[in-house]
């Protein structure tokens, strides 16, 4: 990442609208600095003190703990005095089928990953994968409400600023839950422990319905979208085994289990920037791949291209030759710089 991009992020932080938990003073604050080092075991009484820490430490990635502590700035986890923790889920779409790097560099040119050449992969995901991740995250919120009694208004859905989404449930009956209970919650959501043989697929067995408890209900929800409403028995279904697998794949939600189980995790601050993409961490009710994902809408950049490429950058077509110098809107210039495709020579606030 270029130094100019570092400066651009720090310039944005001077006025950034950070959103933090109400009990910020009980949360550990951490930043990853311009040199890549992580500074932890800090605390802030309010947003302006947080901003002061970020600018003083030259932090690019900004975090608060999912846990609340008696002494969040204590130098060890044992000394902090754990009080409670949000229930957090992390959905990274690069693990989904077909969601690996979409492009690679062959020689001096960016080409699709399917191109017949040996090249280094670029961390550019297909936008369709992010839409898929958003759909999974919204489904997770439905599961939390229906099967775990978590009130929807107590759940936040965050875009992580790069390749996925965070679902955070705060001030719920699970605040005091230990790692054992959190693992049971995430095991149910992921469905890895489900034993297919316990489901009867014989001709006279009933097809699961959405109003049934547990995994029969989750399978019933998926099957209701795959079958006519009048179907009641597996004997009325062509290839029950294949249909069951389709429903199971649709119902399962792949999350990072360790993130949920860990009661002392760090969470990206809303309004902060993810250095891997130069996109903003934000709360989302809907997801659109466009400039609204960038904190740099009010900026313009002058960039020099490192490669030949033609890409969709946040909904804008950008085409450049290696060595070409040109002006790009702030969101496009910052994103391409974060991905290593261009060097920012200058940035300014748009008039």
C-alpha positions in Angstrom: 0.0 0.0 0.0 1.4 3.4 -1.0 2.3 6.0 1.6 -0.2 8.4 -0.1 -3.0 6.0 0.7 -1.9 5.9 4.3 -2.1 9.6 4.4 -5.4 9.6 2.7 -6.9 7.3 5.3 -5.5 9.4 8.1 -6.9 12.5 6.5 -10.3 10.9 6.4 -10.0 9.9 10.1 -9.7 13.6 11.1 -13.5 13.9 10.5 -14.7 10.3 10.3 -18.0 9.4 12.0 -17.0 6.5 14.2 -19.9 4.5 15.6 -19.0 2.6 18.8 -20.9 0.6 21.5 -22.5 2.6 24.3 -20.1 1.2 26.9 -17.0 2.2 24.9 -15.1 3.1 28.1 -15.3 -0.6 29.1 -14.0 -1.9 25.7 -10.4 -2.5 24.7 -9.3 -0.3 21.9 -6.7 -1.5 19.3 -5.2 -0.2 16.1 -3.1 -1.6 13.3 -0.6 1.1 12.4 0.8 2.2 9.1 3.8 -0.1 9.5 1.5 -3.1 10.1 2.1 -3.4 13.9 -0.8 -4.0 16.2 -1.2 -1.7 19.3 -3.5 -3.1 21.9 -4.6 -2.8 25.5 -5.8 0.8 25.2 -9.1 2.4 26.2 -11.1 5.5 25.3 -13.9 7.3 27.2 -15.6 8.6 24.0 -15.4 8.9 20.2 -13.1 11.9 20.3 -10.6 10.2 22.6 -10.7 7.2 20.2 -10.0 9.5 17.3 -7.1 11.1 19.2 -5.6 7.6 19.7 -6.0 6.6 16.1 -4.3 9.8 14.8 -1.6 9.7 17.4 -0.7 6.0 16.8 -1.2 6.5 13.0 -3.7 3.6 13.0 -5.3 2.5 9.7 -7.4 -0.4 11.0 -9.4 0.4 14.1 -10.9 -2.1 16.5 -12.8 -2.3 19.8 -13.3 -5.5 21.8 -16.5 -7.5 21.6 -16.1 -8.0 25.4 -16.6 -5.4 28.1 -14.1 -5.3 31.0 -13.6 -3.7 34.4 -10.2 -2.4 33.2 -10.0 -2.7 29.4 -6.5 -1.0 29.3 -4.9 -3.6 31.6 -1.8 -5.2 29.9 -3.1 -8.8 30.1 -6.4 -10.5 29.4 -6.5 -11.9 32.9 -6.1 -8.5 34.5 -8.8 -6.9 32.4 -11.7 -8.5 34.4 -14.1 -9.9 31.8 -17.7 -8.7 32.3 -19.7 -9.8 29.1 -19.3 -10.2 25.4 -21.3 -9.6 22.2 -22.3 -12.6 20.2 -20.4 -12.2 17.0 -20.4 -14.1 13.7 -17.9 -13.6 10.8 -18.9 -14.5 7.2 -16.0 -14.4 4.8 -17.1 -15.1 1.3 -13.7 -16.2 -0.1 -14.4 -19.6 1.3 -17.6 -20.0 -0.7 -17.5 -22.2 -3.9 -16.4 -20.1 -6.9 -15.3 -17.2 -4.7 -11.6 -17.3 -4.9 -9.5 -14.6 -6.6 -11.2 -13.6 -9.9 -8.1 -12.1 -11.4 -4.3 -12.7 -11.6 -1.3 -10.9 -13.0 0.3 -12.4 -16.1 3.4 -10.4 -17.1 2.3 -6.8 -17.0 -1.5 -7.4 -17.5 -4.4 -8.3 -15.2 -6.3 -11.2 -16.6 -9.2 -13.4 -15.4 -8.1 -16.3 -13.2 -9.3 -18.7 -15.9 -6.7 -17.4 -18.4 -4.2 -19.9 -19.7 -1.1 -18.5 -18.1 0.8 -18.8 -14.8 0.3 -15.7 -12.8 0.0 -14.3 -9.3 -3.6 -14.1 -8.0 -5.0 -10.8 -7.0 -7.3 -10.3 -4.0 -10.3 -9.2 -6.1 -13.5 -11.1 -5.4 -16.4 -11.3 -7.8 -19.0 -8.9 -6.6 -21.6 -11.7 -6.9 -19.8 -13.4 -4.0 -20.3 -10.4 -1.8 -24.0 -10.4 -2.6 -24.1 -14.0 -1.7 -22.4 -13.2 1.6 -25.0 -10.6 2.4 -27.8 -13.0 1.7 -26.1 -15.5 4.1 -25.8 -12.9 6.8 -29.4 -11.9 6.6 -30.4 -15.5 6.8 -28.3 -15.8 9.9 -30.2 -13.0 11.5 -33.4 -14.9 10.8 -32.0 -18.0 12.4 -30.9 -16.1 15.5 -34.4 -14.7 15.9 -36.4 -17.8 15.2 -34.3 -20.5 16.9 -32.4 -18.5 19.6 -34.9 -15.8 20.6 -32.6 -12.9 19.8 -34.6 -9.8 19.1 -33.9 -8.4 15.6 -33.5 -4.9 16.8 -30.5 -6.0 19.0 -28.6 -7.4 16.0 -26.4 -5.4 13.7 -25.2 -6.4 10.3 -21.8 -4.9 9.3 -19.9 -4.9 6.0 -16.3 -5.7 7.0 -14.9 -3.4 4.4 -13.4 -6.2 2.3 -14.5 -9.7 1.8 -17.4 -10.4 4.2 -19.8 -9.4 6.9 -20.1 -9.4 10.7 -23.3 -10.1 12.5 -23.2 -8.7 16.1 -25.9 -9.4 18.7 -25.5 -7.1 21.7 -27.4 -6.8 25.0 -29.0 -10.2 24.7 -29.4 -13.2 26.9 -26.2 -14.5 25.5 -24.0 -11.7 26.8 -22.7 -13.8 29.7 -22.5 -17.1 27.7 -19.3 -19.0 28.0 -17.3 -20.6 25.2 -19.2 -23.9 25.6 -22.6 -22.4 25.0 -21.3 -20.2 22.2 -19.9 -23.3 20.5 -23.3 -25.0 20.7 -24.9 -21.9 19.1 -22.4 -21.8 16.2 -22.5 -25.6 15.7 -26.3 -25.4 15.1 -25.9 -22.5 12.7 -23.1 -24.2 10.6 -24.8 -27.6 10.7 -21.5 -29.6 10.7 -22.8 -31.9 13.4 -26.0 -32.7 11.6 -26.4 -36.5 11.1 -28.2 -37.0 7.8 -29.0 -40.6 8.6 -31.4 -39.4 11.4 -33.7 -38.0 8.7 -36.1 -40.5 7.2 -36.2 -40.2 3.4 -38.4 -43.3 2.8 -41.5 -43.1 0.7 -43.9 -42.9 3.7 -41.9 -40.4 5.7 -43.0 -36.7 6.0 -41.0 -34.0 4.3 -39.8 -31.4 6.9 -41.9 -28.3 7.2 -40.8 -24.7 8.1 -42.8 -24.6 11.4 -41.0 -27.6 12.9 -38.3 -27.1 15.6 -34.6 -27.3 15.1 -32.9 -28.5 11.9 -36.2 -30.1 10.6 -37.5 -26.5 10.5 -34.5 -25.1 8.8 -34.6 -27.9 6.2 -38.3 -27.3 5.8 -37.7 -23.6 5.0 -35.3 -24.6 2.3 -37.5 -27.3 0.9 -40.5 -25.0 0.8 -38.7 -23.0 -1.9 -37.8 -26.1 -3.8 -41.1 -28.1 -3.7 -44.8 -27.4 -4.5 -46.7 -26.7 -1.3 -48.9 -29.8 -1.7 -46.0 -32.3 -1.4 -46.1 -34.0 2.0 -44.2 -37.3 1.7 -40.8 -38.1 0.3 -42.4 -40.7 -1.9 -43.9 -37.8 -3.9 -40.4 -36.5 -4.6 -38.0 -37.4 -7.5 -34.6 -38.3 -6.1 -35.1 -37.5 -2.4 -31.4 -37.8 -1.7 -30.4 -35.1 -4.1 -33.1 -32.8 -3.0 -32.2 -33.3 0.6 -28.6 -32.3 -0.2 -29.7 -29.2 -2.0 -31.8 -28.1 0.9 -29.1 -28.9 3.4 -26.6 -26.8 1.4 -29.0 -23.9 1.2 -29.8 -24.0 4.9 -26.3 -24.3 6.2 -24.5 -21.0 7.0 -20.7 -21.1 6.9 -19.2 -18.8 9.6 -15.8 -18.7 11.3 -16.5 -20.8 14.4 -13.5 -19.4 16.3 -14.8 -15.9 16.0 -18.1 -16.8 17.7 -16.5 -19.0 20.4 -13.9 -16.4 21.4 -15.2 -14.2 24.2 -12.3 -11.7 23.8 -12.4 -11.0 20.1 -11.7 -7.6 18.4 -14.3 -6.0 16.1 -13.7 -3.4 13.4 -15.2 0.0 14.4 -18.0 1.2 12.2 -16.8 4.2 10.1 -13.2 2.9 10.1 -11.3 1.8 6.9 -10.2 -1.7 6.0 -6.7 -1.3 4.7 -6.9 -4.3 2.5 -9.5 -2.6 0.3 -9.7 1.0 1.4 -13.5 0.5 1.9 -15.4 1.5 5.0 -16.7 -0.7 7.7 -20.4 0.1 7.8 -23.8 -1.0 9.0 -25.9 -2.3 6.1 -29.6 -3.0 5.6 -29.0 -3.7 1.9 -25.8 -4.2 0.0 -24.9 -2.6 -3.3 -21.5 -2.8 -5.0 -21.0 1.0 -5.6 -19.2 4.1 -4.3 -21.3 4.1 -1.1 -18.9 1.4 0.2 -16.0 3.9 0.1 -15.3 6.6 2.7 -13.6 8.6 -0.1 -16.5 9.8 -2.2 -15.5 13.4 -1.5 -11.9 12.8 -2.8 -10.2 12.8 -6.2 -6.9 11.0 -6.8 -4.1 11.2 -9.3 -2.7 7.7 -9.9 -0.1 5.9 -11.8 -1.0 2.4 -13.0 1.3 -0.5 -12.2 -0.3 -2.9 -14.7 -2.5 -3.0 -17.8 -6.1 -3.7 -16.6 -9.8 -3.3 -17.4 -11.9 -3.7 -14.2 -15.3 -3.0 -12.6 -14.3 -0.9 -9.6 -17.4 -0.4 -7.4 -19.6 -0.2 -10.4 -17.3 2.0 -12.4 -15.4 0.7 -15.4 -11.7 1.6 -15.1 -9.2 0.9 -17.9 -5.5 1.8 -17.6 -2.2 1.0 -19.2 1.0 0.3 -17.2 2.7 3.6 -16.4 -0.3 5.6 -17.4 -1.1 8.6 -15.1 -4.7 9.7 -14.7 -7.3 11.1 -12.4 -9.8 8.8 -10.7 -12.6 9.4 -8.3 -11.5 8.8 -4.7 -13.3 5.5 -4.2 -11.8 4.0 -7.3 -8.3 5.3 -6.8 -8.1 4.3 -3.1 -9.5 0.8 -3.9 -7.1 0.1 -6.7 -4.2 1.4 -4.6 -5.2 -0.9 -1.7 -5.2 -3.8 -4.1 -1.7 -2.9 -5.4 -2.8 -2.0 -8.9 -2.0 1.7 -8.9 0.1 4.2 -6.9 -1.6 7.3 -5.6 0.5 10.3 -6.6 -1.8 13.0 -5.1 -5.2 13.2 -3.4 -7.5 16.1 -2.8 -10.9 16.8 -1.4 -13.3 17.3 -4.3 -14.6 20.9 -4.7 
